[in-house]
Amino acid sequence: MRHRLAVWFDGVRRSVWRIGWPVTDKDRAAAMISSLFLHIHSARVSRHVLKPTYTFALGLVSGILFIVLSVTGLALMLYYVPYPPEAYRSMKDLQFVVTFGIVLRNMHRWSAHAMVGVVFLHMCRVFWTGSYKPPREFNWVVGVLLLLLTLGLSFTGYLLPWDQLAFWAITVGTNIAAYAPVVGDQVKFLLLGGHMIGPMTLLRFYVLHCVILPLAMLLLISLHVWRVRKDGLSGAEISASPTEERAGVFPASAKTYGLMGLTTRPRASVEARDPNDEVFAWPHLLYRELLVALAVIVVLHVVSLVFMAPLEEIADPTRTPNPAKAPWYFLGLQELVHYSALVGGVIVPTLIVLALLVLPYIDRGTSGSGRWFAPERRLANSVFTTLAVVSVVLTVIGTFFRGANWAWVWPWK
């Protein structure tokens, strides 16, 4: 009887996981190839990829934070009512009534803030290592869209607590959107569902935050990861770039990673890659990723237990705080708007987004790809770093150095 049960359970297990626990390199390679989730990695990866100082696992951390946000967000939907003032009461229930509700809300809130910062750093890392260069141009474009979606997700979620902080932050944010010429007022009306923030605004932000933007995010993340899988990570392959291969640095080969060798792709030949530089993804890469995921989860729990997510008084349209500030990731924009609404709120952000989208199609060639701050990319790195530093400085000024009527104040006074 025991033997039959063991055979039955083994049959059930094999219907899900067709191989046993891998003990040899061949088994580990088979496990990576036969699993839907593990197949996002190739069976063997370059040692270059495993260096923590190359990627800092920022892309992986972004993905983990998105999963945490999805799980905690689904749990919060069980208690949240997207209608004022019940929305605010939902927050109070999570804080005082629902078991571990405050931890759940804290994790969702801090994960959202962390994801904005990590995705921004991930984009900086990709630029500073020249990893947007061929054949990864389109994946850079997808990454820029993911950054915009991340900001949109965080912004739409900001209103849901329906407290003073959320209400007036969204008021400032939608006013910035209204500065856009021609369509500004229409965009603001579309977001608000009217001319003022009210029940329709909350409902629209709720649907955007919980359905439309997450679905778009999931679609683009899938495309982003798939392109990473197909194009490979930058770094080791660069030593065998198509340009170098054509120049005779590496021997030409008819065998490629293209489908059955029928397609011409800007990839290195198999012979041009050094087998001694590669290791099996299981366990070398997979165990590192599990360790990073565990570290992220632990840090999020600690932060959520120590630091409470802010919740001010219920939203009151008749009582305007001074100053009314946008969410922190838009404070740099608000600082620019303080000087010029059209230039700071429309022209500058539009030009920056357009520049990021067309960047890989202007900065062609593979020179300096796969290396941090490559000397041959000194000009590009200098310009990008300057813009990144200015963005951070403006955000810090808007956060700590602006008081009533947006006047300069010292934070220690």
N, C-alpha and C positions, 0 to 999 in steps of 0.2 A: 504494500500500500504506500509506504513512504517513498519507494523507488518510483512508483507511478506518478505520485504527486511531484517529485523532483523533475521527472521527465516533462510533466505537463507545464510546470512553471518555467522550465528551460525553453519549451516551445513558445510560451507567451513572451519570454524575454527576447528570443531570437526574432519574433515577429516585429519587435520594436528596434532592438539593437542586434544586428545580425552576426556580430562577432563577439567573442569573449573579451575579458579584460586583456588588453594587449601587453605582452611580455617581451616581444622581440621588436626590432626596428620595422620589420615587415608588417607585423600586426599593427604597430602604431601608425604606419603610413596608410594601411587599409582603413583604420578607424577614422583618420582625418578625411579620407576620400569618400567613405561610404555614409558619413553623417551630413545631414543638411546644414546644421549649424557649424560644425567643425570645418566643413568644406570651404568656408570663407577664407581659410588659409590653404596654401599649398602644402604638400606633405613635407617638403624641405624648405627651409628659409635661410636667408643669408645671416651670418653672424652679425653683420652690420646692423640689421634690424633689431637685434637683441640688446644693443647698447642703450642703456636707459637715458644717456645724455643726448641721444640723437632725436628721439621723438618725445621723450618724457611721458609717453603713453597718453598724450593729451587727447588724441582721437578716441582711444579706448575709454578714457574717463568721461568724455562727452557722451558716448553711447551708454555707459553705465548710468550716468545721471538722467538720461532720457528714459531709461527703463524704470529707474526709481520714481521719476516724476509720473510715468504712466501708471505704475502700480499704486502709488499713494493717491494719485488723482482719482483713479477709479474707486478707491475706498472712500475718499472724501465725497464723491458724488452720492453715496448712500445717505449722507446726512445733510447735504447742502440743498437749500431751496433758492433758486435764482429769481427771487422777487423781493424788493424792499418792502418792509424792514426785516422780513424773515431771513434774508441772507445774513444780516448782522447777527440775528439770534442764533443762526446755525453756527457762526463762529464762537459765540458764547457757549453753546452746547458742547462744541468740540473742546473748549477750554475747561469746562467745569462738570459736564455730565457724562460724555462719552469716554469709556475706558481707553486710556492711552490716546485719546483724540488730540490732545495738545501736541504730543510727540509726532503724531501723524501729520498734523498741519505744519509743525516746525520743519519736519523733513522735506515736505513739499516746497515750502517757502525757501529754505536755504539751498535746496537742490536747484531751484529755478535760478537763484542769484548766482550760484556757483557755475551753472551751465553757461550763463552769459559770459562770465569771465574766462572759463576754460575754452569755450569755442573761439573767443577772441585771441587767446594765447595760441591756440592750435593754428589759427590762420597766420599769426605772426611766425610761428615755427616753420610752417610750410613755405612762407615767403623767404625767410632768412636762410633756409637751406636750398632755395631754388627748386623746390619740389613741384612747382606748377608747370615746369618746362616739359616739352614733348617727351612722352605721349600723354601727359596728364593735364593738358590744357582744359579740357571740358570738365574734368573732375574738380578743378579749381573753381570753375563757374558754379558747379553744383554746391561746392563748399560755401561760396559767397551767398548763394540763395539760402543755404541752411543757416548761416549767421543771421540773415534778415528774418527768417522764420522763427529763430530762437528769440530774437528781440520781440517779434510779434506775439509769440506765445506768452512771454513774460509780461508784456504790456497788457494784453487782454486779461490775464489772470490777476493783474494788480487791482482791478475794480471789484472783484468778486467779494471781498470781505465787507464792502459797503460801509467803511468807516471814513472819518474825515481825511485821513492820509490818502486813502485810495481815491476818494471822490475828487479831491482837488488836484491830485497828481494826474488823473485822467483828464480833468478839465484843462490843465496846462498842456498835456500831450496832444489833445485833439485841437487845441487852439494853434499849436505849432503846425499841425497838418493843414489847418485852414489857410496858412500863409502861401500855400502852393498856388501859382497863378492859374486862372481859368477854372480849374477843377477843385480848388481848395475847399470852397464852401460845400460843394457836392460831396466831397470825401468826408468832410466833418458831419454832414447831415446823414450820410450813409452809415457812419460809425455809430452816431448817437441815436439813430432812429427818430430824429426830431431835431429841434433847435437847442434842447437842453438835456443834460444827463437825467435819465429817469428809468422807469421800469423797462422800457424797450431797449435802452442802452445796456442795461444789465443782462437782459435776455440775449441780445446780439453778441455781447462779449463772452457770455457763457457758451453759446453755440460755437463761436469762433475758437474759444480756448479749449473746449472739450471735444469737438468733432472735426471741424474743417481744418484748422491748422495742424493738429496731431496727425491727421491722415496724410496731409501734404508732407509733413515732416517725415513720417514713416516711409512714404514713397521715395523721397529724395535720399534718406539715409540708406535705403536698400540699394538705390542706384549708386550712391557714393561708395559704399562698401564693395559692391560688385565691380565697379571700375578700379578700385584699389586691387582687388583680386586679379583682375585681368591685366592691368597695366603694371602691377608690382609696385613695391615701395621703392622710392628713389634711394640712391646710395651705391650699393654694390654693382648694380647693373650699369651704372654710369661709366665704369671702367671699360665697358664693352658697348658704347653707344653706337648707333648706326653710322654716325659720321666717322668715328674711329675705325669701324669695321670696313667702311668703304675706303678709308685711307690706308688700309693694310696693316693697321696696328694689331688687329686680331684676324685670324684666318676666316675667310668667308665660309659660310655653311649653307647648304640647301635645307637643312632641318631647322625649323623654327617652331615657336609656340603657336603660330597661326593655325587655324582649323585645317588639319590634314595637310599643312604646308601649301595650301592653295591660295592663301591670302598673303599680301605683302604688308607687313606691319613694322613699325619702327621699333623693333625689339632686338635685343642681343641674341645671337645664336647660342645654341646649347653649348657648343664647344668653347665659346668665348667666356662662359661662366666657369669660375674655378670651383670644382666640386669640394675641394678642401675648405672652402669658405662657407659651406652650407652645413646645417645640422637639421635633424628632424624636428618638425614643428611640435610634435609630441615627444618628449615632455618639455623641451627647452622654451618654446614660446607659450604653449598652453598653460603651463604651471605659472609662468610669470604673469600672464593675464589674470589667472585666478587669484594670484596674490594681490594684484592691483585692485581687482574688484572687491576683495575682502577688505583691503585697506580703506577704500572709498566708503564702503558700507559702515565700517567701524567709525570712521571720522564723522560721517553724517549723523550717526546715532549719538556720538559724544556731543557734537555741536548742538543737536536738537534737544538734548537733555539739559544743556548748560544755558543756551541762549534762546529766549522766547521770541517768537515772531511778533512784530509790533501789531497792536490792535488798539486804535484810538477810539474816541467816542463815535457813536453812530453818525453817518453822513448828514450834514446840515447845510443845505444850499444857501441859507441866509447868513451863515457865519463863515466868512472867508479868512483863512489863516494868512499871516503875513510873515515871511514870504510863502507863496504857494509854489511848491517845487514839483517838477516832473520826477518819474522814477530815476534812480541814480544813473542808469546807463544812458539816459537822455539829458542829463544835467549839462554835459559838455555842449550839447545842441542848444539847450536853454540859455547857456552863457553866451553863445554866439548870437542867438535871437535877441538878447538884451542890447546888443550893439546895432544889429540890423535884421529885421524880421525876414526880409526877402533873401538877403545874402546868407545869413546864418541858418535860417530855417528851411530854405529850398535849394538855393544854388550850390552851396558848399556840399551838403549831403548828397545831392543828386550827382554832382561831378565826381565825388569820391566813389560812390557805388558804380557809376559807369566806368571809371578808371580801373576799378578792381575787376569788373567783368571782362574788359577788353585787354587787360594786362598780359595774359599769356599769349595773345595773338599779336602783340606788339614786340614783347621781349622774346624773340625767337631764339632757337639754338639751344644746345645743351650745356654750354659753357657755365661752369660753376654750380651745376646741379648736384644735389646730394651732399653738399658740404656747408657747414655753418659759416656764414659771413665770408664766402669765397672772395678773394681779393679782386678777381675780375668782375665782380658784381658790386664793387664798392659804391658806385653812384646810386644804383637802384636801392641798395640796402640803406644808404644814408637818407634818401628821400622818404622811403617807407618808415624808417625808424623815427625820423622827425615828425611825420604825421601821427604815428602811434603815440609818441611822447606828448605831443600837443593835445591829442585827444584825452590822454590820461590826466594831464595837468588841468585842462578845462573842467574835467569831471571832478577833480579834487577841489578846485576853486568853487564850483557850484555846490559841492557838498558841504564844505567846511568854512568857506570864507564869504558866504552871502547871507545877509540878514534881512531885516525889514526893508521893504521897497527895493530889494535886490542891491542894497548898499554893501560896501566892503566891510566885513567885521573880522576881527581876529578870534579864532575859535577858543582861545583860552580866556577871553574877556566875557 
